[in-house]
């Protein structure tokens, strides 16, 4: 079993790191390669949606045996599908939904680990 610090490191470097690279990729790869990246993001998006609808992989070892991010898979999947549409149209603006995904994942992680506290006043 991974320690809390190891899980945090894997999340920040692995998950957030890879998502950041994917978010920046549309700005740096040649236009003719954007649809290829679209297939990658489509696969990721559909995987998120599949896991969301089936409640799959709920016992993630990298989450300490608990997949605490499961309820966010729907929004992650939809953001990746939106990016895929842009990429298939060879539009660099795919970086926007992918960057939103990175920020959402990071904010949820920080709130979950009580590193950042979100207070909403009504």
PyMOL CGO cylinders between C-alpha atoms (Angstrom):
from pymol import cmd
from pymol.cgo import CYLINDER

trace = [
    CYLINDER, 0.00, 0.00, 0.00, 1.30, 3.45, -0.89, 0.3, 1, 1, 1, 1, 1, 1,
    CYLINDER, 1.30, 3.45, -0.89, 1.73, 6.11, 1.77, 0.3, 1, 1, 1, 1, 1, 1,
    CYLINDER, 1.73, 6.11, 1.77, -0.32, 9.31, 1.59, 0.3, 1, 1, 1, 1, 1, 1,
    CYLINDER, -0.32, 9.31, 1.59, 2.77, 11.24, 0.44, 0.3, 1, 1, 1, 1, 1, 1,
    CYLINDER, 2.77, 11.24, 0.44, 3.54, 8.68, -2.28, 0.3, 1, 1, 1, 1, 1, 1,
    CYLINDER, 3.54, 8.68, -2.28, -0.06, 8.81, -3.52, 0.3, 1, 1, 1, 1, 1, 1,
    CYLINDER, -0.06, 8.81, -3.52, 0.09, 12.61, -3.62, 0.3, 1, 1, 1, 1, 1, 1,
    CYLINDER, 0.09, 12.61, -3.62, 3.36, 12.52, -5.53, 0.3, 1, 1, 1, 1, 1, 1,
    CYLINDER, 3.36, 12.52, -5.53, 2.02, 9.99, -8.06, 0.3, 1, 1, 1, 1, 1, 1,
    CYLINDER, 2.02, 9.99, -8.06, -1.10, 12.08, -8.54, 0.3, 1, 1, 1, 1, 1, 1,
    CYLINDER, -1.10, 12.08, -8.54, 0.70, 15.40, -8.97, 0.3, 1, 1, 1, 1, 1, 1,
    CYLINDER, 0.70, 15.40, -8.97, 3.51, 14.11, -11.20, 0.3, 1, 1, 1, 1, 1, 1,
    CYLINDER, 3.51, 14.11, -11.20, 1.68, 11.28, -12.95, 0.3, 1, 1, 1, 1, 1, 1,
    CYLINDER, 1.68, 11.28, -12.95, -1.95, 12.24, -13.35, 0.3, 1, 1, 1, 1, 1, 1,
    CYLINDER, -1.95, 12.24, -13.35, -1.68, 16.02, -13.32, 0.3, 1, 1, 1, 1, 1, 1,
    CYLINDER, -1.68, 16.02, -13.32, 1.64, 15.91, -15.19, 0.3, 1, 1, 1, 1, 1, 1,
    CYLINDER, 1.64, 15.91, -15.19, 0.27, 13.79, -18.03, 0.3, 1, 1, 1, 1, 1, 1,
    CYLINDER, 0.27, 13.79, -18.03, -2.93, 15.84, -18.21, 0.3, 1, 1, 1, 1, 1, 1,
    CYLINDER, -2.93, 15.84, -18.21, -0.87, 19.04, -18.40, 0.3, 1, 1, 1, 1, 1, 1,
    CYLINDER, -0.87, 19.04, -18.40, 1.16, 17.63, -21.29, 0.3, 1, 1, 1, 1, 1, 1,
    CYLINDER, 1.16, 17.63, -21.29, -2.08, 16.65, -23.07, 0.3, 1, 1, 1, 1, 1, 1,
    CYLINDER, -2.08, 16.65, -23.07, -3.51, 20.13, -22.44, 0.3, 1, 1, 1, 1, 1, 1,
    CYLINDER, -3.51, 20.13, -22.44, -0.46, 21.86, -23.92, 0.3, 1, 1, 1, 1, 1, 1,
    CYLINDER, -0.46, 21.86, -23.92, 0.01, 19.44, -26.83, 0.3, 1, 1, 1, 1, 1, 1,
    CYLINDER, 0.01, 19.44, -26.83, -2.54, 21.10, -29.17, 0.3, 1, 1, 1, 1, 1, 1,
    CYLINDER, -2.54, 21.10, -29.17, -0.51, 24.31, -28.98, 0.3, 1, 1, 1, 1, 1, 1,
    CYLINDER, -0.51, 24.31, -28.98, 2.74, 22.64, -30.01, 0.3, 1, 1, 1, 1, 1, 1,
    CYLINDER, 2.74, 22.64, -30.01, 2.04, 19.72, -32.34, 0.3, 1, 1, 1, 1, 1, 1,
    CYLINDER, 2.04, 19.72, -32.34, 1.58, 20.26, -36.09, 0.3, 1, 1, 1, 1, 1, 1,
    CYLINDER, 1.58, 20.26, -36.09, -1.99, 20.87, -37.25, 0.3, 1, 1, 1, 1, 1, 1,
    CYLINDER, -1.99, 20.87, -37.25, -2.12, 17.67, -39.29, 0.3, 1, 1, 1, 1, 1, 1,
    CYLINDER, -2.12, 17.67, -39.29, -1.40, 15.68, -36.09, 0.3, 1, 1, 1, 1, 1, 1,
    CYLINDER, -1.40, 15.68, -36.09, -4.30, 17.17, -34.09, 0.3, 1, 1, 1, 1, 1, 1,
    CYLINDER, -4.30, 17.17, -34.09, -6.82, 14.48, -35.20, 0.3, 1, 1, 1, 1, 1, 1,
    CYLINDER, -6.82, 14.48, -35.20, -4.42, 11.79, -33.99, 0.3, 1, 1, 1, 1, 1, 1,
    CYLINDER, -4.42, 11.79, -33.99, -4.39, 13.46, -30.57, 0.3, 1, 1, 1, 1, 1, 1,
    CYLINDER, -4.39, 13.46, -30.57, -8.19, 13.57, -30.92, 0.3, 1, 1, 1, 1, 1, 1,
    CYLINDER, -8.19, 13.57, -30.92, -8.28, 9.77, -30.98, 0.3, 1, 1, 1, 1, 1, 1,
    CYLINDER, -8.28, 9.77, -30.98, -6.20, 9.70, -27.79, 0.3, 1, 1, 1, 1, 1, 1,
    CYLINDER, -6.20, 9.70, -27.79, -8.50, 12.15, -26.00, 0.3, 1, 1, 1, 1, 1, 1,
    CYLINDER, -8.50, 12.15, -26.00, -11.59, 10.38, -27.35, 0.3, 1, 1, 1, 1, 1, 1,
    CYLINDER, -11.59, 10.38, -27.35, -10.33, 7.09, -25.90, 0.3, 1, 1, 1, 1, 1, 1,
    CYLINDER, -10.33, 7.09, -25.90, -9.60, 8.72, -22.55, 0.3, 1, 1, 1, 1, 1, 1,
    CYLINDER, -9.60, 8.72, -22.55, -12.98, 10.51, -22.50, 0.3, 1, 1, 1, 1, 1, 1,
    CYLINDER, -12.98, 10.51, -22.50, -14.92, 7.36, -23.35, 0.3, 1, 1, 1, 1, 1, 1,
    CYLINDER, -14.92, 7.36, -23.35, -12.96, 5.46, -20.69, 0.3, 1, 1, 1, 1, 1, 1,
    CYLINDER, -12.96, 5.46, -20.69, -13.92, 8.04, -18.07, 0.3, 1, 1, 1, 1, 1, 1,
    CYLINDER, -13.92, 8.04, -18.07, -17.58, 7.82, -19.11, 0.3, 1, 1, 1, 1, 1, 1,
    CYLINDER, -17.58, 7.82, -19.11, -17.51, 4.01, -19.13, 0.3, 1, 1, 1, 1, 1, 1,
    CYLINDER, -17.51, 4.01, -19.13, -16.04, 3.88, -15.63, 0.3, 1, 1, 1, 1, 1, 1,
    CYLINDER, -16.04, 3.88, -15.63, -18.55, 6.50, -14.46, 0.3, 1, 1, 1, 1, 1, 1,
    CYLINDER, -18.55, 6.50, -14.46, -21.59, 4.61, -15.79, 0.3, 1, 1, 1, 1, 1, 1,
    CYLINDER, -21.59, 4.61, -15.79, -20.42, 1.17, -14.62, 0.3, 1, 1, 1, 1, 1, 1,
    CYLINDER, -20.42, 1.17, -14.62, -18.87, 2.27, -11.31, 0.3, 1, 1, 1, 1, 1, 1,
    CYLINDER, -18.87, 2.27, -11.31, -15.77, 0.48, -12.51, 0.3, 1, 1, 1, 1, 1, 1,
    CYLINDER, -15.77, 0.48, -12.51, -12.39, 0.45, -10.84, 0.3, 1, 1, 1, 1, 1, 1,
    CYLINDER, -12.39, 0.45, -10.84, -13.64, 1.67, -7.50, 0.3, 1, 1, 1, 1, 1, 1,
    CYLINDER, -13.64, 1.67, -7.50, -10.77, 0.10, -5.53, 0.3, 1, 1, 1, 1, 1, 1,
    CYLINDER, -10.77, 0.10, -5.53, -7.78, 2.02, -6.92, 0.3, 1, 1, 1, 1, 1, 1,
    CYLINDER, -7.78, 2.02, -6.92, -4.50, 1.23, -5.16, 0.3, 1, 1, 1, 1, 1, 1,
    CYLINDER, -4.50, 1.23, -5.16, -3.11, 4.67, -6.07, 0.3, 1, 1, 1, 1, 1, 1,
    CYLINDER, -3.11, 4.67, -6.07, -6.02, 6.17, -4.15, 0.3, 1, 1, 1, 1, 1, 1,
    CYLINDER, -6.02, 6.17, -4.15, -5.32, 4.13, -1.04, 0.3, 1, 1, 1, 1, 1, 1,
    CYLINDER, -5.32, 4.13, -1.04, -7.94, 1.57, -2.07, 0.3, 1, 1, 1, 1, 1, 1,
    CYLINDER, -7.94, 1.57, -2.07, -10.65, 4.21, -2.51, 0.3, 1, 1, 1, 1, 1, 1,
    CYLINDER, -10.65, 4.21, -2.51, -11.46, 5.86, -5.83, 0.3, 1, 1, 1, 1, 1, 1,
    CYLINDER, -11.46, 5.86, -5.83, -12.45, 9.20, -4.31, 0.3, 1, 1, 1, 1, 1, 1,
    CYLINDER, -12.45, 9.20, -4.31, -12.52, 10.89, -7.74, 0.3, 1, 1, 1, 1, 1, 1,
    CYLINDER, -12.52, 10.89, -7.74, -15.20, 8.59, -9.19, 0.3, 1, 1, 1, 1, 1, 1,
    CYLINDER, -15.20, 8.59, -9.19, -17.99, 11.19, -8.98, 0.3, 1, 1, 1, 1, 1, 1,
    CYLINDER, -17.99, 11.19, -8.98, -15.91, 13.59, -11.11, 0.3, 1, 1, 1, 1, 1, 1,
    CYLINDER, -15.91, 13.59, -11.11, -15.43, 11.14, -13.98, 0.3, 1, 1, 1, 1, 1, 1,
    CYLINDER, -15.43, 11.14, -13.98, -18.50, 12.45, -15.80, 0.3, 1, 1, 1, 1, 1, 1,
    CYLINDER, -18.50, 12.45, -15.80, -17.14, 15.99, -16.08, 0.3, 1, 1, 1, 1, 1, 1,
    CYLINDER, -17.14, 15.99, -16.08, -13.66, 14.71, -16.96, 0.3, 1, 1, 1, 1, 1, 1,
    CYLINDER, -13.66, 14.71, -16.96, -15.12, 12.51, -19.69, 0.3, 1, 1, 1, 1, 1, 1,
    CYLINDER, -15.12, 12.51, -19.69, -17.20, 15.34, -21.15, 0.3, 1, 1, 1, 1, 1, 1,
    CYLINDER, -17.20, 15.34, -21.15, -14.23, 17.72, -21.16, 0.3, 1, 1, 1, 1, 1, 1,
    CYLINDER, -14.23, 17.72, -21.16, -12.15, 15.15, -23.02, 0.3, 1, 1, 1, 1, 1, 1,
    CYLINDER, -12.15, 15.15, -23.02, -14.95, 14.59, -25.53, 0.3, 1, 1, 1, 1, 1, 1,
    CYLINDER, -14.95, 14.59, -25.53, -15.19, 18.34, -26.11, 0.3, 1, 1, 1, 1, 1, 1,
    CYLINDER, -15.19, 18.34, -26.11, -11.44, 18.47, -26.70, 0.3, 1, 1, 1, 1, 1, 1,
    CYLINDER, -11.44, 18.47, -26.70, -11.74, 15.57, -29.14, 0.3, 1, 1, 1, 1, 1, 1,
    CYLINDER, -11.74, 15.57, -29.14, -14.30, 17.46, -31.21, 0.3, 1, 1, 1, 1, 1, 1,
    CYLINDER, -14.30, 17.46, -31.21, -11.94, 20.44, -31.46, 0.3, 1, 1, 1, 1, 1, 1,
    CYLINDER, -11.94, 20.44, -31.46, -9.01, 18.19, -32.31, 0.3, 1, 1, 1, 1, 1, 1,
    CYLINDER, -9.01, 18.19, -32.31, -10.90, 16.36, -35.07, 0.3, 1, 1, 1, 1, 1, 1,
    CYLINDER, -10.90, 16.36, -35.07, -11.63, 19.80, -36.53, 0.3, 1, 1, 1, 1, 1, 1,
    CYLINDER, -11.63, 19.80, -36.53, -7.90, 20.62, -36.29, 0.3, 1, 1, 1, 1, 1, 1,
    CYLINDER, -7.90, 20.62, -36.29, -8.52, 23.44, -33.84, 0.3, 1, 1, 1, 1, 1, 1,
    CYLINDER, -8.52, 23.44, -33.84, -5.86, 24.29, -31.29, 0.3, 1, 1, 1, 1, 1, 1,
    CYLINDER, -5.86, 24.29, -31.29, -8.61, 25.54, -28.96, 0.3, 1, 1, 1, 1, 1, 1,
    CYLINDER, -8.61, 25.54, -28.96, -8.76, 21.96, -27.66, 0.3, 1, 1, 1, 1, 1, 1,
    CYLINDER, -8.76, 21.96, -27.66, -6.29, 23.19, -25.05, 0.3, 1, 1, 1, 1, 1, 1,
    CYLINDER, -6.29, 23.19, -25.05, -9.15, 24.98, -23.27, 0.3, 1, 1, 1, 1, 1, 1,
    CYLINDER, -9.15, 24.98, -23.27, -11.28, 22.00, -22.12, 0.3, 1, 1, 1, 1, 1, 1,
    CYLINDER, -11.28, 22.00, -22.12, -8.12, 20.02, -21.43, 0.3, 1, 1, 1, 1, 1, 1,
    CYLINDER, -8.12, 20.02, -21.43, -6.75, 22.84, -19.25, 0.3, 1, 1, 1, 1, 1, 1,
    CYLINDER, -6.75, 22.84, -19.25, -10.08, 23.09, -17.43, 0.3, 1, 1, 1, 1, 1, 1,
    CYLINDER, -10.08, 23.09, -17.43, -9.75, 19.37, -16.73, 0.3, 1, 1, 1, 1, 1, 1,
    CYLINDER, -9.75, 19.37, -16.73, -6.26, 19.86, -15.27, 0.3, 1, 1, 1, 1, 1, 1,
    CYLINDER, -6.26, 19.86, -15.27, -7.43, 22.73, -13.06, 0.3, 1, 1, 1, 1, 1, 1,
    CYLINDER, -7.43, 22.73, -13.06, -10.53, 20.84, -11.92, 0.3, 1, 1, 1, 1, 1, 1,
    CYLINDER, -10.53, 20.84, -11.92, -8.46, 17.77, -11.03, 0.3, 1, 1, 1, 1, 1, 1,
    CYLINDER, -8.46, 17.77, -11.03, -5.92, 19.84, -9.14, 0.3, 1, 1, 1, 1, 1, 1,
    CYLINDER, -5.92, 19.84, -9.14, -8.53, 21.86, -7.22, 0.3, 1, 1, 1, 1, 1, 1,
    CYLINDER, -8.53, 21.86, -7.22, -10.49, 18.74, -6.24, 0.3, 1, 1, 1, 1, 1, 1,
    CYLINDER, -10.49, 18.74, -6.24, -7.27, 17.07, -5.08, 0.3, 1, 1, 1, 1, 1, 1,
    CYLINDER, -7.27, 17.07, -5.08, -6.25, 20.12, -3.01, 0.3, 1, 1, 1, 1, 1, 1,
    CYLINDER, -6.25, 20.12, -3.01, -9.70, 20.36, -1.39, 0.3, 1, 1, 1, 1, 1, 1,
    CYLINDER, -9.70, 20.36, -1.39, -9.82, 16.60, -0.76, 0.3, 1, 1, 1, 1, 1, 1,
    CYLINDER, -9.82, 16.60, -0.76, -6.45, 16.69, 0.96, 0.3, 1, 1, 1, 1, 1, 1,
    CYLINDER, -6.45, 16.69, 0.96, -7.35, 19.83, 2.92, 0.3, 1, 1, 1, 1, 1, 1,
    CYLINDER, -7.35, 19.83, 2.92, -4.50, 21.75, 1.34, 0.3, 1, 1, 1, 1, 1, 1,
    CYLINDER, -4.50, 21.75, 1.34, -6.96, 24.29, 0.04, 0.3, 1, 1, 1, 1, 1, 1,
    CYLINDER, -6.96, 24.29, 0.04, -10.30, 25.13, 1.60, 0.3, 1, 1, 1, 1, 1, 1,
    CYLINDER, -10.30, 25.13, 1.60, -13.12, 26.41, -0.55, 0.3, 1, 1, 1, 1, 1, 1,
    CYLINDER, -13.12, 26.41, -0.55, -15.63, 28.56, 1.28, 0.3, 1, 1, 1, 1, 1, 1,
    CYLINDER, -15.63, 28.56, 1.28, -18.72, 29.71, -0.51, 0.3, 1, 1, 1, 1, 1, 1,
    CYLINDER, -18.72, 29.71, -0.51, -20.70, 32.45, 1.17, 0.3, 1, 1, 1, 1, 1, 1,
    CYLINDER, -20.70, 32.45, 1.17, -24.33, 32.95, 0.21, 0.3, 1, 1, 1, 1, 1, 1,
]
cmd.load_cgo(trace, "trace")
